């Protein structure tokens, strides 16, 4: 089985689990106000990671490299957390105001597993 086949199967299973309106909404490209800020954080982390690669190539001490890798990891974790919290606040807002359906619960579990 290829990765493409796995992704198609997962999408098909989500399509079967979620109510049609929610599934269609999830497929649509969308941008939140936080996305540019998250992209900026990730670009900064990318630049920092490039610096860490240079440190490795230059033979810098392992402790220094590990410290910088920890900083990159923390930056990515914070960006991921902001994206997930924003998703919960905006994309799942309807789930807070209504009786939660199985599809909405699945949507929440789907994003929460990345915390």
N, C-alpha and C positions, 0 to 999 in steps of 0.2 A: 504494500500500500504506500502511495506517495504522500508527501505533505499536502499537496493540493487536494487529494482525495479526502484526507482527514479534515481539512478546513471546510470542504463542501459538506461532509457529513455533519460536522458540528453546526454549521449554519442551518442545515436542514433540520436538525434536532431543535435548535432555538426557534425556528420558524414554526415547528409543531407545538412547542411548549407555550410560547408567548401569544397573547391575543394579537390579532392581525395589526391593529393600529399601533401597538407598542413596537412590534417587530419592524414595521415599515418606518417608524420614527427612528429606530436605532440604526437603520441602514442609510439614512439620509446624512450627507455631510453637514456638519454644523460646527460653529465656532462659538465659544463662550468668551466672555470678557477676560477671563483668566488665561486663555490660550496664548496670547502674545507674551504675557509675563512668564509662562511656563517655557515657551520656546526660548526666551532670552536666558532663562536659567540653564536650560539644556545646552545652549550654544556656549555659555560660559564653562560648563562642565566639560564640554567637548574640547575647548581650548586648554583647559587644565589637564585633561587626559593626554593631549598631545605633548604637553610639557613633561608629563610623567614618562611618556615613551622616550622622549629625549634624555631624560635622566637615566633611564635604563641603558640606552645606547651609549651614553657618556660614562657609564661605569660608576655612577653615584652610589653611596652607601645604601644598603637594603633598608635600613631603618628609615632613612629619609624618603625613599620611594614608597614604603608601606604607609608612612604618614600621609603622603600626598594622595595615594590611592584611597585611603580612608576619607579624605576630604572630597574626592570625586564621587565616591560611593554615597556619601551623605548628601551631596548636592542632587544626585539623581533620585535618591529616596525622597527628598523633600519635594522635588518636582512631581514625582509620582503621587505622593500623598495629596498635594494640592489638586492635581487632576482628578483623583478619585473623590475627594471631598466636594469638589465643584460638581462632579457628575451626580453625586448623591443629592446635593442641594438643588440642582436644576433639573436634571433628567428624570429623577425619581420623585420630584415634588408632588406629582399627582398621587403617588402611592401613599403619601402621608395624609392626604386629605380625604381619601376614600377608603372603603373596606379593601384591604389588600387581597389581590387575587393571586393565584398560583404563579401566573406569568410575572407579575410585579415582584413577587418574592424571589423568583428565579433570576430576574434582572438584578436585584440587589445582591444576591449571592454571587452572581457572575462577576460583578465589579469588586465586591468586598474581598474576594479571595486574593486580590493583589495587594491588600494592606499588609 
